[in-house]
């Protein structure tokens, strides 16, 4: 079942069998988080996200 609203001032008719909607299936991903006390050391060092260390 599809709800159809005419928000204009002009009337129109929908005949039986007319195509008025489409459906798109989108996957829903549920993320799982692991809480940690500290982060492991990385090669990046203290520069943070996007920091290459080059100047």
N, C-alpha and C positions, 0 to 999 in steps of 0.2 A: 504494500500500500504506500502511496506517495501523496504527500500534502502539496497542493498547488494553490498559489495565491496570485491573483491578478492585481498588481499594484498600480496599474495605469487607469486612465479614464475610459479607455477604449475596450469594449467587450470582445471576447473571443471564445470560440468553442473548441473543446477537445473531444474528438470522436473516439469511440471504442477502437482499440487496436493501434492508436497513435503512440509513437515513442516519445515519452516526456521526461525520462530520467535515465541515468546510467550509474553503475556501481563500480567502485574501485576498491579492491582489497589491499590493505596496507598492514604489514606485520607490526605487531606491538612487541617491543623488546623490554623485558623487565631487567634492569641492571641490578647487580649484586655488589655491595660494597664491603670491603674488609677494613675494619678500623685498626689502625696501627698507632703505636706510641711514638715511633721515630721513623724517619725515612732512611733507606740505605744510601750510602755514598755513591755518586755517579762520576763519570769522566768529565761531565760538564762543570763540576765544581759549584761555586756559589753564584755563578752568573745568572741562573734562573732560566725561565722559558725563553727560547729564541736567541739565547746568547751563545755565540760560537767561540768566544775567547779571542777572536782576531780583532786587530785594531787598524 
